[in-house]
Amino acid sequence: MAGRYVVGALGVALMGLGVSLVWAQSPWDVAVWLVGSIVLHDGLIAPLVLLVGVGVAATRPGLRGPLRAALVTAGCLTAIALPDILRPGPSNNATVLPLNYVRNWLVLLGVVAVGAGLVLAVRRVQAGRRRRRL
């Protein structure tokens, strides 16, 4: 029970950090980002995840949950990385965008895919063990 309070307090602290970071930004930039994220989520990510979920549920129901979770995670990672991927222009300060964002985004998508694969593998092993017990 104490763990819940610790996690809750950490969540509240992170929300406070997020509010302070948003507060330091231009209101116009925040509004553009919020509207863009809603359009991206409701116009692309959610319909794609739902269509894949329906298609997979019809053929392989056990894949639906991990696949949808991986797609939602990949969509959120893409939404976060997209501005830096699309607008990598030169900067006066070399430390502003020092990383290869396309490569790192692809690495993270690979980690998400491997994680979903591991979840499916663990489920398959557990299902095999349950069948052997019966």
N, C-alpha and C positions, 0 to 999 in steps of 0.2 A: 504494500500500500504506500509506503514511503517513496518508493521509486516513481509512482505516479506523480507525486507532488514535486519531486525533483525534475522530472521531464516536463511537467506543466510550468514550473518556474523557468526552466530553460527556454521553453517555447515563448513565454511572455517576454523574457529578456531579448530573445531574437526578434520578436515583433517590435519591441521598442527600438532596437537597432535599425530595423527596416524603416520604421517611421522617421527616425532621425536622418537616415540616408535620403529618403524621399523628400523630407522637408528642406534639405540642402539643395535640391534640384530646382530648375525652372518649372513653374506650374505648367507651362505649355508643353515642355518635354514629357512631364509625367502624364498629362492628359493624352498626348499622342501615343505614348507607350501603352497606356491602359486601353484606349480604343483599339489600337492595333492588336493587342493581345486578345481582346474579346473577339474581334473579327477573325483572327487566326484560329483561335480555339473553336468558336462556334461555326465558322465557315469551312474549316479544313480538318483540324485534328479530331474533333468529336464525330463528324460524319464518317471519316475514314476508319476510326476505331470501331464504330458501330457496324459499318458495312463488313469489315473484316471479321468482327465477332459473330455476326449473323452467318456469314459464309463458312467460317470455321465450325460453328456450332452445328451446322447442317451435316458436315462431313466428319469432323473429329472433335467431339465435345470436350475432351480432356485438355485440348490445347487452348481453348477460348480464354480462360483467365490469365495465364501467363503471357499469352500473345497480346491481349488487350493491355495488360499492365506495361509490357515492353513498348507498345506503340504509344501509349500515353506518356511514358517517360521520355521516349525518343522525341515525341512532339514538343514536350516542354523544353528539353535540351536544345532542340532546334530553334524554338522561339527565343530562347535566351541568347544563343550564339549567332543568330541570323544577322543582327545589326553589324557585328564585328566581321562576319564573313562577307557580307555584301558591300561594306564600306571600309575596306582596310587601308584607305589612303595614307599618304605620308603625314608625318607629324613632326613638329619642331622638337618634341621631347621623345627621345628614343625609348623611354621606359613606359610610355603610355600603353602601347599595344606591342609588347616585345615578343609575344608568342605567335606560333603558327596556329591560328584558330581553326582553320579547316582540318588540319591534321588532328588536333586535340578533340575537335567535335567528332570526327570519325572514330577516334580511339574510344571516346565515351559511348558512342553508339555500339561499337564492338563489345564493350563491357556490358552494356544493357542486353545485347543479344546473347552473350555467354551466360549472363545471370539468368535469363529466361530459359536457356537450354539446361542449366544446372537444376532449376526448379522442376522442369519437366523430367529430367533424369531421376531426380530424387523421388518424384511422384511415381515414376514407372517402377523403380526398385521397391518402394513401399507397397505398391499394388501387387507386385510379384510375391512379396513376403506374405501379404494377406491371403493370396490365393493358395499358397503352400500350406498355410495353417488350417485352411478349411479342408 
